[in-house]
Amino acid sequence: MAKEIPAPVFEARNISKSFDGNQILEIDHIVFEKGKIYCLYGSNGSGKTTLFEVLMNIQKPDSGKILFKGKESFPHLDDFCELRKKATLIQQSPLLFDTTVEKNVDYGLRLRKFPKAERKERVDKCLSFVGLEGFHKHKARELSGGEAQRVAIARALSIDPEVIFLDEFSANIDSRYREKIEKIIRDINENFQTTIIFTTHYMDQAYRLSDNVIHLYQGKIVTSEVKNIFHGIFNKQDNEIFFSNEKIKVSVKDAKEGAGNILIPVTAITISKEPLVSSMRNCIKGKVSQITDNNNSIMLKVLAGELFEASITKKSFNEMELGPGTQVCLNFKSTAVEIL
């Protein structure tokens, strides 16, 4: 007998959300599996926080369907109560009550009418888990930013959630506390198989901490890092579609004529000193303007009409003897260009 595959913790289909006529979210399909760590990565205004709040039913989408553990939480709200019991959101600046740390962590347990002895045991364990033993009687609003964030995590953990949302958890704390909280997140995931979904502005943190990075751009999911995004016009010429603006012209696939945006993935670009004889339809000439060593690779910024970013291996970088001002070619396929 085939083993039954459990439903995803969250699944969203055809979700749209607008404010004052501006499209904030347009998600065709997104899935969050049990026991994994996900990162939603994107700039301010990309829709990260709105997606959090839509999944948590804090905001209602204009259209679409959201499922929590296989049951609809929107539009029918069949599973709304279980959703609120099993998923919790920790804001960037968590709201702590003007009382002790102990009472803050105990709050959700009291609401759920847990027996006093069990509440005390859970509070002790959760504070210990986040490294705040002995902080029971401290005033919550007198804590540092990193300590306050850990109290919020302990409070969330006390109710044994299946999903924890963390919105920019490390934005207001220094690197010392950031490392501690990253370890706590990993430990929660490993010890309790809790699904963690977080947002961040730190690209290194996104890839270091998560199993899957989901890139958002203007409310849409894109398949690669949000770089090399350009605005222009799509036109058809001799049965081929081109994207162009005043600075670049790029061959693309399957785009409608008119204004729009493209994204050229960093990893889709091949750097050469001369045009390549290959199936790559695009070859744009430019000059290296900046070089960044990323340990395992070299990130180049190349001024080629627009400012491009591209990744190259250290071996290729050294063999081509690249430096600031070196003339290079940016080569990439039409099929690699994403239409946004």
N, C-alpha and C positions, 0 to 999 in steps of 0.2 A: 504494500500500500504506500502510495506516495505521501511524503511528509507535507503537511499543510503549511504553506508559507504565511506567516503572520502579516496582517495589514500594516502598512506604514503608520508611524505615529501621527504624522500629518501628511495630507495630500491636498493640493489646491489646483483647480482647473478653471481656466478662462476667467481669471480674476481681474476686474478693473475697478479703479477708484479714482475719482476726480474731486478737486476742490476748486470752487469758483471758476469752473470751465477749464481748468488745467489738469491734464492727465498725470496722475501721480503713480499709479500702478497699472501695468498691462502684462499680466503673467499668464502664459498659455498653460504651463504645467510645471509643478514643482513637487518633489517628494522628499520627506525626511524619514529615514529608517530608524528603528529602535536601536539605541545603544551606540550611536555615532556622534561625533562632534562636527558641527557645520559652522562655517563662517559666511555671513553675508557681507560682501566687500563692495564698497562704492563710495563716491564722494558725497558731500552734503547735498541733499535733494534727490538722491538716487532712488529713494523709496524704501530704504532698509527699515526704519522705525515704523513706517506705515504698514509694511508687510508683517512685522511683529504684531502690531496691534490688531490687524485684520485676522491673523491666525488665532489670536487670543480672544477674539470677539469683543475687543474693546472698541473697535470701529467696525462698521458694517461695510462690505464692499458694495459697489453699485450693481455688480452682476458677478456670476460665477458660482462655484461650488467648493466648499471646504469640508474635508473629512478628517475626523479625529478618530484614529484606530478603526477606520473602516466605516464609521457612522457619520452622517452629515451633522456638522455643527453650524453650518450656514448653507442654504437659507432656512432649513427646518428647525434648527436648534434642538434636535432630538437628544444630542449628547452634551448639551451645554453644561449641566451640573457636573458631570464627570470631568469635562474639560477643565473647569475651574478648580476642581479638586486635584487634578493630576498634572497641571501645567502652571508654571509661575513665571512672572516677568520681573527682572531686576533692572531698574532704570540706571542710567548713567550716574545720576546723583540720587542714590536711594533715599527714600523718605523714611526716616527713623523717628519713632515716637519720642516725646520729651520725657523719657523715663529711663530705667536701667537697661543695660544690655540684656539681662536675663528676661525681663518682661517683653522686650522687643522680640526675642526669639520665641518666647512662649505664646505670642499673640495668636498665631494660626491654630495652635493646639487648643487654646481656650475656646476659640470660636467653634471648633469641631468637637468640643466637650470631651476631650480626653481626660481620663482620671488624673488626679494631681500627681500621684507617684510616677506615672508613666511620662507625664509632661516634664517633670524634673529630670528624669533619666534621659529623655530625648534632648533637652536643652544642654545638659552636661556633655553628652556625646557630640552634639553638633558644634558646640563651642570648642571642644577639644579637637575636632576634625579640622577646623579652620585655624587652629593655633591660637585660640583666645581663652585658654584655661585661666581661671582666676579673674576674668573680666566681668563676672556676673553682676556686680554691684556698681560698675562704672556707669556714668551718665553717657547715654548713647550719643548725644549731640556734642559731647566734648572730645570725641575721638578724632583721630586723623582720618584723612580720606581713605587710605588703605584699610584701616581698622573698621571704618564704617562699612566699606564694601564687603568685608569679611563677615560682619554681623548680618548684613542683608543676605549673604549666601547661606549663613547658618540658619537664618529664619526660613528661607526657602527650603533648605534641606530638611528641616524638622518635620515637614508634612509629607515626606517621602514622595516627592514628585517624580513623574515619569519623564517630564520635559522641563528644562530650565532655559529661559531666554535671558540673555545678558546683553544689554544695550550699551555699547561703548564702555565696558567695565573698567578699562585701564586709562580712560581719557584724562582723568583728574588726579592720577597718582604717579609717584616717581617710579623709576625702574626697579628699585629694590622691592617695593610692594607688588609691582607688576609681575615679577618672577614668582613671588609667593602665590599670587592668585592664579597664575597659569598652572602651577603645580596642584593647587586645590581643585581646579577644574578637571585636570587629568585624573586626579585621585577619585573624584566623584564619579566620573565616567567609568573608570576601571572597577571601582568597588561596588557600584550599584547599577551599572549598565544604564545610567540616566542619559537620555538624549540631551545634548547641549547644543544650543543654537545661539551664536553671538555675532555682534557686529564690531568692527574695528576700523581705524584709519591706518593701522600699522600693517603694511603688506607682509613683512617678515613674520609678524605674530600670526597673521591669517594662515600662512602655510606651515608654520612651526607647530601650531596648536591643533589644527582641525584635520579631519579626515577628508573633507570636501570643501573647497572654496567656491561659493556661488557669487559670480560677479553681477552687479546690478548697474545699469546705466539708464537714467531717466525712466525708472520704473520697469524696465525690461531686463530679462536675464540675457546676458551675453556669454559666449563660451570661452572667452579668454580675458586676460588682464586688461583693465580699462585704460589703454594707452593707444596712441595713434588714431584718435577719433577726429574726423574732419567733416565739415559741412560744405555742401555744394549742390550741384545739379546733375541728374542722370539724363543722358541723351543716347538715342540709338543712332549708330552710324554704320552703314554697310553690314547690317545684321549683327552688329556687336554693340554691347551696351558699355558706355563709358561714364565714369564719375569725374567731374571736373569742377574746379573753382579757379580763381585767378592765379593760383600757385602750382597746382598739380593736375595731372590727368591720369586716370587709373582705369584699366579694363576690369569690369566686374561681371558677375553672372546673376541672372534672374532678378533684376531690379526694375521697378516701374519708373517710367519717365517722370521727371519733376524734381523738386527739392528734396533733400534728405541727408542722412549721415552715413558714413562708413567707419568701420573699425578694422585696422590691419593688425592682426596679432603679432606681438613681438617675436614669437618663435617661428612665424611663417616667413620671415625675411631672411634671405641669404645675402651675406655681404661678399662683394668681390671688388677687385680693382678695375676690372674690365667687364663689359656686358657678357653674360653667359650664353652659350648656345644650349638652350634647354626648352622645356615645355612651359616655362614661366613667362607669361604674357607681359608682365610689368617689369620695367627696368628704369629706375629713377636715379639720376646722378646727383651727388651732393658732396659735402665736406664734413668730416668728423669735427664736432664742436665740443664734445665732452666725453670723457672716458671714466667709467666707474668699475672698480674691481669688486665683484660679488662672490669672491672666494672660488666658486666652481666655474664661473663664467665671467665674461666682460660685458657690461652694458654700455652701448654706444648711443650718443645723441648725434644725429646727422641732420644738418641743415640742407634740405633738398627741396626748396620751395617752401614746404611746411617743415616743421621740426619733427623728425621721426625718432623713435627709440627702437633699437634692435639689439638682440643678444648674440654673442659669438663666443666660441670656446677660446680658452687661453692659448691653446696650441695654434689655432687659426690666426688669432690676433698677433701672436709673435711671428708666425711665418709670413704674414702680410706686412709686418713692420708698420702697423698703424699708429698714428699719433694725431694730435690736434692739427687740423688743417689738411689732413690726407684726403685726397679725392677718392671716393668709393662709389659703387653702384648698389642700390637696394633692389634686389630681385625677389619677386613673389608671384604666386599664381592668382589668376582671376578668381578661382574657386575659394581661395583663402580669405578673400575680402568679405567681411560680415556687413550685411545691410541692416542698419538700425532704424 
